[in-house]
Amino acid sequence: MSPAKGPTNIPTATTSTKDGAPPQPSEHNQYIPNPLAHFSAIPWAARLLHDPAVSNITVSERQPLPSGDKRLVRETLNGATTVRACVTFVMHLSTTVEEEIAAGRPPLSKSKALLGGGGRKDGEDPARPFLLFNALLDLGEDLCGYRGTLHGGAFAVLLDETMCAAADNQSQFAFTASLKVDFKKPVKLPGVVLVRSRVVKKEGRKIYVRGTIENEDGDVMAESEAVLIDKTPAKGNKSKL
């Protein structure tokens, strides 16, 4: 089970907005020294980063934690042949898929499940909207199952981490209770992918999240759905259990 901690900001990272100075390479400990410049040099990734709906562009922190937490992401999957660079950002949804299509505009994703749900009927609080979380990842060849193809377990890890990040705006602390992945197409390695996730429903302590892995053409390579359990202590309860 993977914990999600929040709320509101992308977890433990060095942030750079469009108007701010980019982070210094030494601050994040990723293999590629300047991930933001790296992805900005890739046309399709640059278009995403400059979308008007984008906010909170973040170079993810990969320094080891004194507690030993997050070693899989910060150490094992952080290197020249695994995850070489990672930049995250969020997008605010102002319309539904159907409204975008009716207006003649392409939707943000080809996955209707990712962009569906939300609103008061699904437990969405206007003060904490269901944001679309995005992660651009440069993946190396050692993440393969069959040579040159992303391992199915790596699909699940990348989706789980991103879906937990999407839940950060809804919970101070949540754990993955269930995760289902539907594999659509193989992801070739090495290469760059876009991993996306969004909370689509809240019901009591359950947080329902959808996710995708997409390629440069917006094709959905995998879709996922997860249920996270909100373990945020009730007000007045100081217990950490």
RAURFEN-V864361 format. One record per pair of residues at least 6 apart in sequence whose C-alpha atoms are under 7 Angstrom apart, sorted by the first residue. I is the first residue (numbers start at 1). J is the second residue. Records with the same first field share a line. If there is no record, write none. Layout:
BEGIN
I: J + J
END
This chain:
BEGIN
1: 175 + 176 + 177
2: 175 + 176
3: 164 + 173 + 174 + 175 + 176
4: 164 + 165 + 167 + 168 + 173 + 174 + 175
5: 11 + 168 + 171 + 172 + 173 + 174
6: 168 + 169 + 171 + 172 + 173
7: 168 + 169 + 170 + 171 + 172
8: 168 + 169
10: 165
11: 165
12: 61
13: 58 + 59 + 60 + 61
14: 23 + 28 + 58 + 59 + 60 + 61
15: 56 + 57 + 58 + 59
16: 22 + 23 + 57 + 58
17: 56 + 57
25: 33 + 34
28: 60 + 61 + 62 + 63
29: 61 + 62 + 63
30: 62 + 78 + 84 + 85
31: 78 + 79 + 80 + 84 + 85
32: 84 + 85
35: 59 + 85 + 86 + 87
36: 59 + 87
39: 45 + 46
40: 46
44: 216
53: 91 + 92
54: 89 + 90 + 91
55: 89 + 90 + 91
56: 89 + 90
57: 88 + 89
58: 87 + 88 + 89
59: 86 + 87 + 88
60: 86 + 87 + 88
62: 74
63: 74
64: 71 + 74 + 75
77: 83
78: 84
80: 140
81: 140 + 141 + 142
82: 139 + 140 + 141 + 142 + 143
83: 137 + 138 + 139 + 140
84: 138 + 139 + 140
85: 137 + 138
86: 135 + 136 + 137 + 138
87: 135 + 136 + 137
88: 134 + 135 + 136
89: 133 + 134 + 135
90: 131 + 132 + 133 + 134
91: 131 + 132 + 133
92: 131 + 132
93: 131
96: 115
97: 107 + 112 + 115
100: 106 + 107
101: 107
109: 218
110: 218 + 220
113: 210
114: 197 + 198 + 210 + 211
116: 200
117: 200 + 201
118: 124 + 130 + 200 + 201
122: 201 + 202
123: 201 + 202 + 203
124: 130 + 201 + 202
128: 169 + 170
130: 198 + 199 + 200
131: 198
132: 196 + 197 + 198
133: 166 + 196 + 197 + 198
134: 194 + 195 + 196 + 197
135: 194 + 195 + 196
136: 193 + 194 + 195
137: 192 + 193 + 194
138: 191 + 192 + 193
139: 189 + 190 + 191 + 192
140: 189 + 190 + 191
141: 148 + 189 + 190
143: 150 + 151 + 154
144: 150 + 151
145: 151
148: 188 + 189 + 190
149: 186 + 187 + 188 + 189
150: 186 + 187 + 188 + 189
156: 181
159: 195 + 211
162: 195 + 196 + 197
163: 197 + 198 + 209 + 211
166: 197 + 198 + 199
167: 199
171: 230 + 232
172: 232
173: 230 + 231 + 232
174: 228 + 229 + 230 + 231
175: 228 + 229 + 230
176: 227 + 228 + 229
177: 227 + 228 + 229
178: 226 + 227
179: 225 + 226 + 227
180: 224 + 225 + 226
181: 222 + 223 + 224 + 225
182: 222 + 223 + 224
183: 221 + 222 + 223
184: 220 + 221 + 222
185: 221 + 222
186: 221
187: 221
193: 213 + 214 + 215 + 216
194: 213 + 214 + 215
195: 212 + 213 + 214
196: 211 + 212 + 213
197: 209 + 210 + 211 + 212
198: 209 + 210 + 211
199: 207 + 208 + 209 + 210
200: 208 + 209 + 210
201: 207 + 208
202: 208
205: 229 + 230
206: 227 + 228 + 229 + 230
207: 227 + 228 + 229 + 230
208: 226 + 227 + 228
209: 225 + 226 + 227
210: 224 + 225 + 226
211: 223 + 224 + 225
212: 220 + 222 + 223 + 224
213: 220 + 221 + 222 + 223
214: 220 + 221
233: 239
END
